[in-house]
Amino acid sequence: MLDNLTPRTVVRDGVSLHSRSGGQGPPLLLLHGHPQSMAMWHRVVPALAEHFHLVLMDLRGYGDSGRPAADAEHRVHSKREMAWDAMAVLQTHRFERFAALAHDRGVQVTHRLATEQPQAVSRLLLYVAPTPATCEHTSEAFARAHWHRFFFIRPPRLPDELPAERTVAHCFDVLALWRERAAQLSGQTLPCGHYIAEEAPEALLAQAIPFFNDTDPRSTP
């Protein structure tokens, strides 16, 4: 799986970050979600590689990347640290500006990256609601559908053993939430569950390829 992509390990602040790259065209970063690894993209990589130079990575704590010991403030595994990990990997691949396709926890990392390094990220294709909004507007319907998320505030190792969340479209207007954070936005619901890249790869590709082919021409090596 993904053997057609070239592996590379980058070390940042003592944490090894496993990545793979390949394809032709402008750079496109792919970030996975919980509890997955870059392998989640295997059904869409062949088609995307015909249009883009792909960079996939395992976030710290996932897949073949390093698992640093947790600290009391949880900074070591924060989305900010993961965002800087992604930036380090892209710079090692000699990309200073790129587009990004992200899923689940990878969305949170990419959102943080775009917030702190807006000059680096040309455009994003995301599928999950922004976490602060889901926490601030928690309802009974959300609590009943996503009861497991409330265990994530518990000390280790209980959160590590819980399942991933389902999609959240039945509880929130996801586009409206992202519209508060983006100057230009479009999107739609796809006919599948949470794991879009594996459940509906053709539908994802139909959205991703035209979207990223219209990316900023400055997104070049």
N, CA, C and O of each residue as an XYZ file, in Angstrom:
884
protein
N       0.835     -1.191      0.000
C       0.000      0.000      0.000
C       0.878      1.251      0.000
O       1.740      1.409      0.864
N       0.657      2.137     -0.970
C       1.413      3.379     -1.132
C       2.880      3.133     -1.490
O       3.708      4.033     -1.346
N       3.207      1.930     -1.953
C       4.597      1.620     -2.288
C       5.107      2.428     -3.473
O       6.317      2.523     -3.679
N       4.203      3.010     -4.255
C       4.620      3.817     -5.395
C       5.072      5.213     -4.979
O       5.559      5.981     -5.809
N       4.914      5.543     -3.706
C       5.367      6.825     -3.172
C       6.685      6.637     -2.431
O       6.909      5.607     -1.795
N       7.551      7.637     -2.518
C       8.887      7.548     -1.917
C       8.832      7.889     -0.432
O       8.359      8.966     -0.068
N       9.311      6.987      0.438
C       9.283      7.268      1.874
C      10.407      8.208      2.294
O      11.482      8.213      1.694
N      10.151      8.992      3.316
C      11.172      9.866      3.886
C      10.831     10.117      5.350
O       9.664     10.297      5.697
N      11.833     10.129      6.194
C      11.635     10.425      7.606
C      12.298     11.752      7.943
O      13.479     11.953      7.661
N      11.548     12.641      8.535
C      12.036     13.941      8.985
C      12.004     13.951     10.504
O      11.031     13.494     11.104
N      13.053     14.465     11.133
C      13.099     14.554     12.593
C      12.975     16.015     12.996
O      13.773     16.857     12.586
N      11.963     16.302     13.803
C      11.756     17.663     14.311
C      11.662     17.626     15.820
O      10.794     16.953     16.376
N      12.551     18.347     16.488
C      12.580     18.390     17.957
C      12.597     16.990     18.561
O      11.951     16.727     19.575
N      13.347     16.096     17.919
C      13.491     14.750     18.442
C      12.374     13.790     18.085
O      12.415     12.626     18.481
N      11.369     14.256     17.339
C      10.238     13.404     16.952
C      10.384     13.022     15.485
O      10.484     13.896     14.623
N      10.396     11.725     15.196
C      10.499     11.261     13.813
C       9.132     11.350     13.150
O       8.121     10.943     13.722
N       9.118     11.890     11.932
C       7.881     12.092     11.193
C       7.971     11.341      9.877
O       8.777     11.678      9.009
N       7.136     10.322      9.737
C       7.163      9.479      8.542
C       6.326     10.107      7.442
O       5.185     10.501      7.679
N       6.884     10.204      6.239
C       6.156     10.776      5.113
C       6.425      9.974      3.846
O       7.375      9.195      3.773
N       5.573     10.182      2.860
C       5.765      9.621      1.522
C       5.373     10.685      0.506
O       4.497     11.507      0.775
N       6.008     10.676     -0.644
C       5.705     11.677     -1.657
C       5.812     11.083     -3.045
O       6.457     10.055     -3.251
N       5.167     11.747     -3.999
C       5.234     11.313     -5.388
C       4.138     11.954     -6.204
O       3.219     12.564     -5.656
N       4.231     11.819     -7.506
C       3.247     12.392     -8.403
C       3.814     13.579     -9.158
O       4.980     13.937     -8.990
N       2.981     14.187     -9.991
C       3.391     15.304    -10.825
C       2.407     16.458    -10.674
O       1.193     16.255    -10.657
N       2.949     17.679    -10.566
C       2.091     18.850    -10.493
C       2.354     19.670     -9.257
O       3.367     19.469     -8.586
N       1.456     20.601     -8.935
C       1.628     21.444     -7.751
C       1.524     20.619     -6.470
O       0.886     19.567     -6.471
N       2.131     21.072     -5.394
C       2.157     20.287     -4.156
C       0.809     20.237     -3.458
O       0.096     21.237     -3.374
N       0.476     19.056     -2.958
C      -0.765     18.834     -2.223
C      -0.453     17.980     -0.999
O      -0.014     16.837     -1.125
N      -0.681     18.538      0.178
C      -0.479     17.828      1.444
C      -1.749     17.077      1.810
O      -2.844     17.636      1.735
N      -1.612     15.798      2.212
C      -2.734     14.986      2.673
C      -2.496     14.617      4.133
O      -1.480     14.012      4.473
N      -3.447     14.989      4.994
C      -3.337     14.688      6.419
C      -4.520     13.840      6.873
O      -5.676     14.176      6.612
N      -4.222     12.751      7.545
C      -5.221     11.775      7.985
C      -5.887     12.192      9.289
O      -5.554     13.220      9.879
N      -6.838     11.365      9.725
C      -7.545     11.615     10.972
C      -7.281     10.544     12.007
O      -6.370      9.729     11.863
N      -8.091     10.557     13.055
C      -8.014      9.595     14.160
C      -9.001      8.459     13.879
O     -10.118      8.728     13.437
N      -8.631      7.223     14.116
C      -7.352      6.712     14.637
C      -6.527      6.103     13.503
O      -6.138      4.938     13.579
N      -6.263      6.864     12.476
C      -5.727      6.317     11.235
C      -4.277      6.713     10.998
O      -3.597      7.217     11.892
N      -3.824      6.476      9.782
C      -2.500      6.886      9.317
C      -2.656      7.320      7.861
O      -3.769      7.369      7.339
N      -1.542      7.634      7.212
C      -1.615      8.038      5.813
C      -2.216      6.963      4.912
O      -2.637      7.259      3.794
N      -2.262      5.730      5.382
C      -2.826      4.642      4.582
C      -4.285      4.868      4.231
O      -4.790      4.257      3.289
N      -4.982      5.738      4.972
C      -6.399      5.985      4.693
C      -6.629      6.562      3.295
O      -7.741      6.487      2.773
N      -5.577      7.144      2.680
C      -5.708      7.774      1.371
C      -5.470      6.812      0.206
O      -5.461      7.243     -0.947
N      -5.280      5.530      0.477
C      -4.806      4.618     -0.566
C      -5.744      4.508     -1.765
O      -5.287      4.198     -2.866
N      -7.031      4.752     -1.585
C      -7.969      4.612     -2.704
C      -8.020      5.853     -3.596
O      -8.546      5.790     -4.707
N      -7.484      6.971     -3.127
C      -7.530      8.193     -3.941
C      -6.146      8.634     -4.414
O      -6.041      9.479     -5.303
N      -5.087      8.077     -3.835
C      -3.726      8.479     -4.209
C      -3.418      8.276     -5.691
O      -2.878      9.192     -6.310
N      -3.731      7.124     -6.294
C      -3.366      6.946     -7.711
C      -3.916      8.038     -8.624
O      -3.197      8.543     -9.486
N      -5.183      8.406     -8.443
C      -5.773      9.445     -9.290
C      -5.208     10.823     -8.963
O      -4.941     11.610     -9.871
N      -5.022     11.123     -7.690
C      -4.488     12.433     -7.305
C      -3.056     12.614     -7.794
O      -2.659     13.718     -8.165
N      -2.275     11.525     -7.796
C      -0.869     11.608     -8.209
C      -0.713     11.942     -9.684
O       0.368     12.344    -10.115
N      -1.772     11.781    -10.461
C      -1.720     12.156    -11.878
C      -1.819     13.666    -12.064
O      -1.516     14.182    -13.140
N      -2.242     14.372    -11.021
C      -2.465     15.813    -11.122
C      -1.585     16.631    -10.180
O      -1.333     17.809    -10.432
N      -1.113     16.004     -9.082
C      -0.419     16.756     -8.047
C       0.812     16.011     -7.539
O       0.897     14.786     -7.620
N       1.759     16.781     -7.014
C       2.867     16.179     -6.283
C       2.386     16.015     -4.844
O       2.270     16.996     -4.108
N       2.111     14.798     -4.451
C       1.513     14.515     -3.156
C       2.573     14.397     -2.066
O       3.654     13.852     -2.287
N       2.247     14.910     -0.900
C       3.044     14.683      0.303
C       2.092     14.182      1.380
O       1.214     14.912      1.839
N       2.277     12.927      1.777
C       1.479     12.321      2.841
C       2.358     12.173      4.069
O       3.560     11.942      3.939
N       1.782     12.300      5.261
C       2.566     12.075      6.470
C       1.693     11.476      7.554
O       0.476     11.661      7.578
N       2.346     10.752      8.449
C       1.689     10.272      9.668
C       1.898     11.327     10.744
O       3.036     11.684     11.048
N       0.821     11.827     11.318
C       0.932     12.784     12.408
C       1.657     12.147     13.589
O       1.626     10.928     13.759
N       2.308     12.972     14.400
C       2.967     12.426     15.588
C       1.947     11.677     16.451
O       0.829     12.143     16.671
N       2.366     10.509     16.928
C       1.466      9.668     17.711
C       0.659      8.689     16.881
O      -0.089      7.883     17.435
N       0.795      8.741     15.557
C       0.038      7.873     14.658
C       0.977      7.155     13.696
O       2.082      7.624     13.420
N       0.523      6.017     13.194
C       1.255      5.313     12.143
C       2.698      5.061     12.497
O       3.010      4.589     13.590
N       3.586      5.379     11.560
C       5.015      5.133     11.755
C       5.770      6.350     12.269
O       6.998      6.315     12.353
N       5.076      7.413     12.611
C       5.737      8.573     13.202
C       5.969      8.352     14.688
O       5.396      7.444     15.291
N       6.820      9.199     15.274
C       7.189      9.041     16.670
C       6.047      9.333     17.631
O       5.083     10.016     17.287
N       6.174      8.804     18.834
C       5.174      8.975     19.886
C       5.840      9.575     21.121
O       6.168      8.846     22.057
N       6.046     10.887     21.140
C       6.692     11.493     22.305
C       5.824     11.347     23.545
O       4.597     11.295     23.460
N       6.479     11.281     24.696
C       5.751     11.161     25.957
C       4.908     12.408     26.191
O       5.332     13.523     25.888
N       3.711     12.208     26.732
C       2.805     13.326     26.984
C       3.335     14.211     28.106
O       3.997     13.733     29.027
N       3.039     15.497     28.019
C       3.381     16.424     29.096
C       2.095     16.870     29.777
O       1.001     16.650     29.258
N       2.231     17.497     30.940
C       1.058     17.844     31.746
C       0.124     18.804     31.020
O      -1.092     18.737     31.198
N       0.683     19.701     30.199
C      -0.139     20.687     29.491
C      -0.616     20.193     28.132
O      -1.333     20.904     27.428
N      -0.220     18.974     27.760
C      -0.603     18.366     26.477
C      -0.083     19.153     25.276
O      -0.649     19.071     24.186
N       0.987     19.911     25.475
C       1.540     20.691     24.373
C       2.245     19.807     23.352
O       2.231     20.098     22.156
N       2.856     18.738     23.822
C       3.626     17.876     22.916
C       2.745     17.290     21.822
O       3.199     17.091     20.696
N       1.496     17.016     22.149
C       0.583     16.440     21.166
C      -0.487     17.445     20.731
O      -1.560     17.046     20.278
N      -0.209     18.723     20.863
C      -1.172     19.747     20.449
C      -1.235     19.843     18.929
O      -0.313     19.430     18.225
N      -2.327     20.387     18.448
C      -2.465     20.582     16.999
C      -1.459     21.612     16.493
O      -1.070     21.573     15.326
N      -1.032     22.535     17.361
C      -0.002     23.502     16.947
C       1.316     22.786     16.646
O       1.954     23.063     15.630
N       1.727     21.868     17.523
C       2.958     21.114     17.274
C       2.842     20.276     16.008
O       3.786     20.185     15.224
N       1.673     19.665     15.814
C       1.473     18.861     14.612
C       1.503     19.729     13.352
O       1.987     19.299     12.305
N       0.980     20.960     13.464
C       1.015     21.874     12.324
C       2.448     22.228     11.963
O       2.798     22.263     10.783
N       3.279     22.489     12.960
C       4.679     22.795     12.690
C       5.420     21.560     12.173
O       6.369     21.680     11.398
N       4.983     20.374     12.607
C       5.536     19.134     12.026
C       5.281     19.104     10.529
O       6.183     18.836      9.735
N       4.029     19.385     10.156
C       3.669     19.358      8.732
C       4.482     20.375      7.944
O       4.925     20.099      6.829
N       4.673     21.549      8.528
C       5.463     22.575      7.843
C       6.897     22.103      7.650
O       7.486     22.324      6.593
N       7.460     21.458      8.661
C       8.831     20.952      8.554
C       8.949     19.897      7.467
O       9.930     19.870      6.724
N       7.938     19.020      7.372
C       7.954     17.987      6.338
C       7.865     18.615      4.952
O       8.612     18.231      4.052
N       6.972     19.567      4.769
C       6.839     20.224      3.462
C       8.113     20.964      3.077
O       8.514     20.937      1.913
N       8.750     21.620      4.032
C       9.989     22.338      3.731
C      11.113     21.369      3.379
O      11.960     21.681      2.541
N      11.126     20.206      4.008
C      12.114     19.190      3.651
C      11.907     18.725      2.216
O      12.864     18.405      1.512
N      10.657     18.691      1.792
C      10.339     18.348      0.411
C      10.480     19.554     -0.524
O      10.154     19.475     -1.708
N      10.970     20.672      0.026
C      11.250     21.898     -0.731
C      10.000     22.607     -1.231
O      10.005     23.216     -2.301
N       8.928     22.523     -0.445
C       7.721     23.260     -0.751
C       7.492     24.304      0.335
O       7.448     23.969      1.519
N       7.349     25.547     -0.053
C       7.064     26.625      0.882
C       5.599     27.056      0.822
O       5.102     27.709      1.739
N       4.915     26.692     -0.252
C       3.498     27.014     -0.411
C       2.807     25.823     -1.059
O       3.329     25.238     -2.009
N       1.639     25.464     -0.552
C       1.004     24.221     -0.970
C      -0.487     24.269     -0.648
O      -0.942     25.105      0.132
N      -1.231     23.363     -1.260
C      -2.635     23.148     -0.923
C      -2.721     21.951      0.022
O      -1.751     21.207      0.173
N      -3.872     21.764      0.652
C      -4.008     20.671      1.619
C      -5.388     20.044      1.551
O      -6.401     20.732      1.417
N      -5.403     18.727      1.647
C      -6.620     17.921      1.753
C      -6.542     17.192      3.081
O      -5.586     16.456      3.328
N      -7.535     17.385      3.943
C      -7.414     16.865      5.307
C      -8.711     16.238      5.789
O      -9.803     16.593      5.345
N      -8.556     15.294      6.712
C      -9.674     14.541      7.268
C      -9.595     14.556      8.794
O      -8.518     14.372      9.362
N     -10.734     14.774      9.460
C     -10.854     14.576     10.903
C      -9.789     15.371     11.662
O      -9.726     16.591     11.515
N      -8.952     14.714     12.470
C      -7.924     15.435     13.239
C      -6.958     16.175     12.328
O      -6.401     17.202     12.715
N      -6.758     15.661     11.123
C      -5.908     16.362     10.174
C      -6.481     17.714      9.792
O      -5.730     18.632      9.463
N      -7.809     17.852      9.830
C      -8.441     19.143      9.563
C      -8.031     20.151     10.626
O      -7.703     21.294     10.308
N      -8.049     19.733     11.885
C      -7.672     20.628     12.971
C      -6.222     21.070     12.834
O      -5.888     22.225     13.099
N      -5.362     20.144     12.420
C      -3.952     20.470     12.214
C      -3.804     21.461     11.065
O      -3.067     22.441     11.174
N      -4.511     21.201      9.957
C      -4.421     22.073      8.791
C      -5.008     23.437      9.078
O      -4.473     24.448      8.623
N      -6.103     23.485      9.826
C      -6.700     24.758     10.215
C      -5.700     25.578     11.023
O      -5.544     26.777     10.791
N      -5.027     24.934     11.967
C      -4.007     25.616     12.762
C      -2.860     26.091     11.879
O      -2.373     27.210     12.038
N      -2.433     25.251     10.959
C      -1.343     25.608     10.058
C      -1.712     26.817      9.201
O      -0.910     27.736      9.035
N      -2.928     26.811      8.660
C      -3.358     27.919      7.817
C      -3.533     29.205      8.621
O      -3.331     30.300      8.097
N      -3.909     29.073      9.890
C      -4.080     30.246     10.746
C      -2.739     30.889     11.081
O      -2.610     32.113     11.082
N      -1.740     30.050     11.367
C      -0.445     30.572     11.792
C       0.522     30.801     10.638
O       1.448     31.602     10.764
N       0.328     30.122      9.529
C       1.193     30.264      8.365
C       0.343     30.477      7.108
O       0.419     29.669      6.182
N      -0.463     31.543      7.053
C      -1.374     31.718      5.914
C      -0.657     31.851      4.583
O      -1.222     31.511      3.543
N       0.572     32.337      4.594
C       1.308     32.483      3.340
C       1.720     31.130      2.767
O       2.063     31.036      1.588
N       1.688     30.079      3.592
C       2.132     28.761      3.148
C       1.009     27.938      2.530
O       1.269     27.072      1.695
N      -0.229     28.192      2.924
C      -1.354     27.348      2.509
C      -2.216     28.102      1.495
O      -2.839     29.110      1.827
N      -2.246     27.604      0.264
C      -2.975     28.298     -0.794
C      -4.473     28.046     -0.724
O      -5.264     28.963     -0.945
N      -4.874     26.820     -0.423
C      -6.293     26.486     -0.287
C      -6.444     25.164      0.428
O      -5.525     24.346      0.463
N      -7.641     24.964      1.010
C      -7.905     23.779      1.823
C      -9.177     23.086      1.355
O     -10.144     23.735      0.956
N      -9.159     21.755      1.411
C     -10.370     20.962      1.236
C     -10.498     20.128      2.508
O      -9.703     19.222      2.756
N     -11.519     20.454      3.314
C     -11.652     19.882      4.652
C     -13.003     19.192      4.790
O     -13.988     19.603      4.176
N     -13.038     18.138      5.603
C     -14.354     17.593      5.913
C     -14.454     17.161      7.367
O     -14.198     16.016      7.740
N     -14.844     18.151      8.165
C     -15.246     17.976      9.556
C     -15.632     19.368     10.048
O     -15.163     20.364      9.498
N     -16.464     19.451     11.059
C     -16.817     20.753     11.626
C     -15.684     21.253     12.510
O     -14.981     20.443     13.114
N     -15.485     22.588     12.605
C     -14.446     23.117     13.487
C     -14.732     22.763     14.943
O     -15.850     22.955     15.421
N     -13.739     22.254     15.640
C     -13.920     21.741     17.005
C     -14.457     22.783     17.982
O     -15.380     22.462     18.731
N     -13.928     24.029     18.021
C     -14.481     24.997     18.981
C     -15.981     25.182     18.833
O     -16.697     25.319     19.824
N     -16.458     25.187     17.587
C     -17.890     25.384     17.362
C     -18.706     24.218     17.912
O     -19.763     24.425     18.508
N     -18.221     22.999     17.714
C     -18.971     21.839     18.214
C     -18.994     21.819     19.736
O     -19.962     21.355     20.338
N     -17.934     22.319     20.358
C     -17.887     22.356     21.829
C     -18.756     23.484     22.381
O     -19.423     23.317     23.402
N     -18.745     24.628     21.705
C     -19.493     25.786     22.187
C     -20.994     25.636     21.996
O     -21.776     26.247     22.725
N     -21.402     24.831     21.023
C     -22.824     24.716     20.706
C     -23.325     23.283     20.915
O     -24.195     22.807     20.185
N     -22.778     22.620     21.899
C     -23.198     21.252     22.189
C     -24.666     21.213     22.603
O     -25.109     21.970     23.467
N     -25.397     20.321     21.972
C     -26.816     20.143     22.279
C     -27.053     18.722     22.766
O     -26.137     17.900     22.772
N     -28.278     18.437     23.174
C     -28.605     17.080     23.594
C     -28.450     16.106     22.431
O     -27.977     14.984     22.614
N     -28.851     16.540     21.221
C     -28.726     15.671     20.046
C     -27.260     15.338     19.783
O     -26.917     14.195     19.480
N     -26.395     16.354     19.903
C     -24.964     16.113     19.686
C     -24.414     15.186     20.768
O     -23.655     14.266     20.463
N     -24.784     15.415     22.020
C     -24.288     14.596     23.123
C     -24.728     13.138     22.980
O     -23.961     12.224     23.284
N     -25.947     12.924     22.522
C     -26.426     11.551     22.345
C     -25.728     10.854     21.182
O     -25.432      9.661     21.256
N     -25.465     11.598     20.105
C     -24.825     10.993     18.930
C     -23.322     10.831     19.099
O     -22.722      9.928     18.516
N     -22.712     11.706     19.899
C     -21.243     11.724     20.024
C     -20.828     11.609     21.485
O     -19.923     12.312     21.936
N     -21.488     10.725     22.219
C     -21.224     10.581     23.647
C     -19.771     10.254     23.936
O     -19.243     10.638     24.980
N     -19.102      9.530     22.998
C     -17.732      9.099     23.245
C     -16.750     10.267     23.278
O     -15.685     10.156     23.886
N     -17.091     11.394     22.627
C     -16.175     12.524     22.590
C     -15.935     13.110     23.970
O     -14.882     13.696     24.221
N     -16.900     12.958     24.867
C     -16.747     13.522     26.199
C     -15.767     12.729     27.055
O     -15.363     13.188     28.123
N     -15.386     11.553     26.597
C     -14.358     10.794     27.294
C     -12.958     11.284     26.953
O     -11.996     10.925     27.632
N     -12.831     12.108     25.898
C     -11.506     12.574     25.492
C     -10.877     13.498     26.528
O      -9.665     13.712     26.500
N     -11.678     14.053     27.446
C     -11.121     14.912     28.478
C     -10.604     14.110     29.670
O     -10.038     14.669     30.609
N     -10.803     12.804     29.621
C     -10.335     11.952     30.708
C      -8.844     11.683     30.558
O      -8.313     11.774     29.451
N      -8.156     11.351     31.655
C      -6.709     11.071     31.579
C      -6.450      9.816     30.751
O      -7.352      8.997     30.575
N      -5.217      9.655     30.237
C      -4.857      8.431     29.509
C      -5.055      7.229     30.418
O      -4.913      7.353     31.634
N      -5.385      6.052     29.850
C      -5.387      5.721     28.464
C      -6.780      5.551     27.917
O      -6.950      5.043     26.808
N      -7.765      5.956     28.652
C      -9.137      5.776     28.195
C      -9.395      6.431     26.839
O      -9.965      5.777     25.965
N      -9.004      7.691     26.620
C      -9.283      8.290     25.302
C      -8.653      7.532     24.144
O      -9.224      7.494     23.053
N      -7.486      6.925     24.358
C      -6.801      6.212     23.287
C      -7.561      4.974     22.832
O      -7.333      4.479     21.728
N      -8.454      4.473     23.664
C      -9.140      3.224     23.362
C     -10.568      3.436     22.862
O     -11.318      2.473     22.702
N     -10.945      4.681     22.618
C     -12.302      4.982     22.186
C     -12.387      5.094     20.673
O     -11.383      5.385     20.023
N     -13.557      4.872     20.101
C     -13.711      4.944     18.640
C     -13.703      6.377     18.148
O     -13.852      7.322     18.923
N     -13.525      6.518     16.845
C     -13.564      7.846     16.227
C     -15.001      8.337     16.126
O     -15.940      7.544     16.202
N     -15.174      9.640     15.956
C     -16.502     10.223     15.858
C     -17.158      9.908     14.520
O     -16.460      9.567     13.565
N     -18.499     10.014     14.424
C     -19.222      9.940     13.155
C     -19.281     11.374     12.563
O     -18.892     12.319     13.248
N     -19.713     11.541     11.423
C     -19.955     12.841     10.808
C     -20.946     13.638     11.627
O     -21.706     13.086     12.422
N     -20.928     14.916     11.427
C     -21.680     15.773     12.366
C     -22.766     16.589     11.670
O     -23.326     17.515     12.258
N     -23.063     16.244     10.415
C     -23.985     17.086      9.642
C     -25.389     17.112     10.230
O     -26.134     18.061      9.986
N     -25.771     16.092     11.002
C     -27.117     16.068     11.554
C     -27.262     16.988     12.757
O     -28.379     17.229     13.217
N     -26.147     17.508     13.277
C     -26.188     18.379     14.450
C     -25.803     19.826     14.153
O     -26.206     20.735     14.879
N     -25.026     20.047     13.090
C     -24.522     21.382     12.806
C     -24.630     21.705     11.323
O     -24.631     20.811     10.477
N     -24.719     22.991     11.022
C     -24.587     23.468      9.659
C     -23.101     23.676      9.427
O     -22.566     24.752      9.695
N     -22.440     22.643      8.928
C     -20.983     22.649      8.839
C     -20.472     23.787      7.954
O     -19.493     24.445      8.307
N     -21.113     24.027      6.820
C     -20.670     25.102      5.928
C     -20.796     26.460      6.602
O     -19.935     27.322      6.428
N     -21.853     26.655      7.363
C     -22.027     27.930      8.059
C     -20.920     28.149      9.086
O     -20.438     29.269      9.255
N     -20.525     27.096      9.760
C     -19.452     27.213     10.752
C     -18.128     27.562     10.098
O     -17.388     28.400     10.613
N     -17.813     26.927      8.958
C     -16.554     27.238      8.273
C     -16.620     28.602      7.598
O     -15.592     29.254      7.413
N     -17.835     29.040      7.227
C     -17.965     30.348      6.572
C     -17.553     31.475      7.508
O     -17.142     32.543      7.055
N     -17.662     31.238      8.818
C     -17.220     32.226      9.795
C     -15.702     32.356      9.810
O     -15.164     33.322     10.351
N     -15.005     31.376      9.212
C     -13.551     31.336      9.288
C     -12.866     31.497      7.932
O     -11.637     31.519      7.863
N     -13.634     31.608      6.868
C     -13.043     31.650      5.525
C     -13.693     32.753      4.694
O     -14.898     32.991      4.778
N     -12.866     33.418      3.893
C     -13.376     34.470      3.015
C     -14.110     33.895      1.809
O     -15.076     34.485      1.328
N     -13.649     32.735      1.318
C     -14.279     32.065      0.185
C     -14.517     30.605      0.568
O     -13.606     29.928      1.045
N     -15.722     30.130      0.363
C     -16.063     28.779      0.807
C     -17.144     28.188     -0.078
O     -18.079     28.881     -0.479
N     -17.011     26.899     -0.380
C     -18.067     26.140     -1.035
C     -17.976     24.716     -0.525
O     -16.937     24.306     -0.009
N     -19.059     23.956     -0.665
C     -19.024     22.580     -0.200
C     -20.372     21.913     -0.300
O     -21.371     22.540     -0.651
N     -20.386     20.617      0.018
C     -21.621     19.844     -0.023
C     -21.453     18.576      0.796
O     -20.343     18.199      1.168
N     -22.583     17.925      1.070
C     -22.570     16.648      1.777
C     -22.414     15.517      0.774
O     -23.063     15.514     -0.271
N     -21.550     14.555      1.091
C     -21.356     13.396      0.218
C     -22.113     12.192      0.777
O     -22.318     12.103      1.987
N     -22.528     11.271     -0.084
C     -23.368     10.138      0.334
C     -22.557      9.017      0.978
O     -22.397      7.947      0.392
N     -22.052      9.261      2.172
C     -21.254      8.238      2.852
C     -21.149      8.594      4.323
O     -21.731      9.577      4.780
N     -20.398      7.781      5.061
C     -20.158      8.050      6.468
C     -18.931      8.916      6.677
O     -18.578      9.726      5.821
N     -18.287      8.742      7.816
C     -17.183      9.615      8.240
C     -15.921      9.434      7.401
O     -15.214     10.407      7.140
N     -15.629      8.209      6.977
C     -14.355      7.922      6.315
C     -14.496      8.063      4.802
O     -14.534      7.073      4.071
N     -14.574      9.313      4.350
C     -14.929      9.608      2.971
C     -13.926      9.036      1.974
O     -14.325      8.463      0.960
N     -12.633      9.183      2.248
C     -11.618      8.739      1.284
C     -11.669      7.246      1.035
O     -11.230      6.777     -0.015
N     -12.197      6.494      1.983
C     -12.302      5.044      1.828
C     -13.709      4.606      1.438
O     -13.864      3.617      0.722
N     -14.734      5.320      1.891
C     -16.110      4.937      1.624
C     -16.616      5.463      0.283
O     -17.413      4.803     -0.383
N     -16.160      6.638     -0.108
C     -16.635      7.255     -1.351
C     -15.487      7.929     -2.084
O     -15.523      9.140     -2.297
N     -14.452      7.159     -2.480
C     -13.278      7.775     -3.118
C     -13.601      8.504     -4.415
O     -13.031      9.562     -4.680
N     -14.502      7.961     -5.228
C     -14.832      8.615     -6.497
C     -15.498      9.970     -6.262
O     -15.209     10.942     -6.959
N     -16.385     10.022     -5.280
C     -17.057     11.290     -4.973
C     -16.060     12.320     -4.460
O     -16.155     13.501     -4.794
N     -15.111     11.878     -3.653
C     -14.090     12.790     -3.145
C     -13.207     13.303     -4.277
O     -12.907     14.495     -4.343
N     -12.793     12.408     -5.164
C     -11.943     12.806     -6.288
C     -12.672     13.793     -7.201
O     -12.058     14.719     -7.731
N     -13.971     13.596     -7.383
C     -14.741     14.494     -8.238
C     -14.761     15.913     -7.688
O     -14.891     16.875     -8.445
N     -14.633     16.041     -6.375
C     -14.567     17.359     -5.756
C     -13.135     17.876     -5.687
O     -12.885     19.056     -5.935
N     -12.190     16.993     -5.349
C     -10.821     17.424     -5.047
C     -10.041     17.841     -6.289
O      -9.380     18.879     -6.281
N     -10.108     17.051     -7.349
C      -9.253     17.332     -8.516
C      -9.583     18.673     -9.162
O      -8.661     19.452     -9.401
N     -10.852     18.990     -9.460
C     -11.128     20.325    -10.018
C     -10.784     21.445     -9.046
O     -10.305     22.502     -9.458
N     -11.023     21.222     -7.768
C     -10.761     22.259     -6.769
C      -9.282     22.598     -6.699
O      -8.915     23.773     -6.729
N      -8.426     21.583     -6.606
C      -6.998     21.836     -6.474
C      -6.337     22.177     -7.807
O      -5.286     22.818     -7.814
N      -6.914     21.773     -8.923
C      -6.358     22.156    -10.227
C      -6.511     23.645    -10.485
O      -5.835     24.202    -11.350
N      -7.390     24.285     -9.744
C      -7.591     25.722     -9.871
C      -6.821     26.475     -8.796
O      -7.153     27.616     -8.473
N      -5.785     25.832     -8.239
C      -5.062     26.398     -7.103
C      -4.142     27.520     -7.540
O      -3.906     27.711     -8.733
N      -3.633     28.251     -6.590
C      -2.739     29.378     -6.809
C      -1.503     28.922     -7.573
O      -0.845     27.977     -7.139
N      -1.157     29.560     -8.706
C       0.010     29.126     -9.491
C       1.321     29.282     -8.751
O       2.338     28.738     -9.181
N       1.324     30.023     -7.632
C       2.559     30.145     -6.867
C       2.865     28.877     -6.062
O       3.949     28.755     -5.493
N       1.925     27.943     -6.013
C       2.130     26.690     -5.274
C       2.992     25.736     -6.079
O       2.511     24.698     -6.534
N       4.237     26.070     -6.255
C       5.171     25.257     -7.031
C       6.406     25.003     -6.197
O       6.672     25.734     -5.243
N       7.189     23.942     -6.555
C       8.393     23.637     -5.772
C       9.360     24.804     -5.765
O      10.425     24.720     -5.154
